[in-house]
Amino acid sequence: MEEDSEVEKEKTLLLEKIKKPYSVVKPTKFCSSNKEITWDGLSGDKTCAGETLYKRAIVRGDAVAVGSSVLVEMDDSDDVSPIYFVEYMFENSDGRKMVHGRLMLRGLQTVLGTSANEREVFLTNDCLVFDLGDVKQTVVMDIRLTPWGYQHRKTNANNDKIDRARAEERRRRRLPLEYYCRSLYWPERGAFFCLSTNTMGLGSGVCQSCKMKETQKEKEIFKVNKSKTTFSLKGAEYSVKDFVYLRPHYFAADGKAMDTSKSRKNARLKPFVVCHLLEIELSKSYKLADPESTKVKVRRFFRPDDISP
């Protein structure tokens, strides 16, 4: 009964936390001596910044390895300590031992809410670099790849039954909770994705999540090629002779945008206009291309509703 009350207390804390948007809090600083935190094993490669990489460390007697998961102590002691997946570890130019980790959310912190399994955590694309000294403790977290298909249903059901029985036995014996992860949680896309295990916890100094964000950021930069036949806008690429959608207010008779707000009940909503991209025109007064100074020449296509009385 005492253990059940502790579990309920943790659930209550998580429910209170999910009510507000999750944000990464700055880790607190443990008063740990250098003797309590040491590298275990030889150094490996170096990061692009020339920092030495390591695969394993000993933190206050606990072994922390690349590909493992740890609890990180935060400034707000009232919050449940977040779990981070260790992508790689390195020593910076100041001699500080650092970790590059990816945040793992408990089920209660996702859209699943109370319907989630208390032992299941979800990998995210939110990264944080913190001191090894901020590691509170290591946690047992199993990466699981569940096969899909009707032929695997019976096997999966049996495995789940065995896993639940094992978890119940551990709870009865008051052993630490063991977590498992089988999905990437991507709230910006409103979905859960399969884990890309071949790019996780490589210890190479490259984080796939950070690399993806940098690539996406580069795509969102407005660019026009030298031949003035292609431009990139908000991650999409447009070329001369492409067919595109334009907002209907560009073709309004008075040249003004239509008011399509919900407050106007009689506002007439019109569909996007289909156009053929003919030419990209750059302003000579601007050295660098930007959306405000760049114009396009298009040929409009009419719908039957546009020409019928």
Helices and strands as residue ranges (DSSP letters): H 2-18, G 34-36, E 37-39, E 52-54, E 56-59, E 62-65, E 69-72, E 83-91, E 97-106, G 107-109, G 113-115, E 120-131, G 132-134, E 135-139, E 141-143, G 150-152, H 153-172, E 179-186, E 191-194, G 197-199, H 208-219, E 223-224, E 230-233, E 236-239, E 243-246, G 248-251, E 273-282, E 294-300, H 304-307
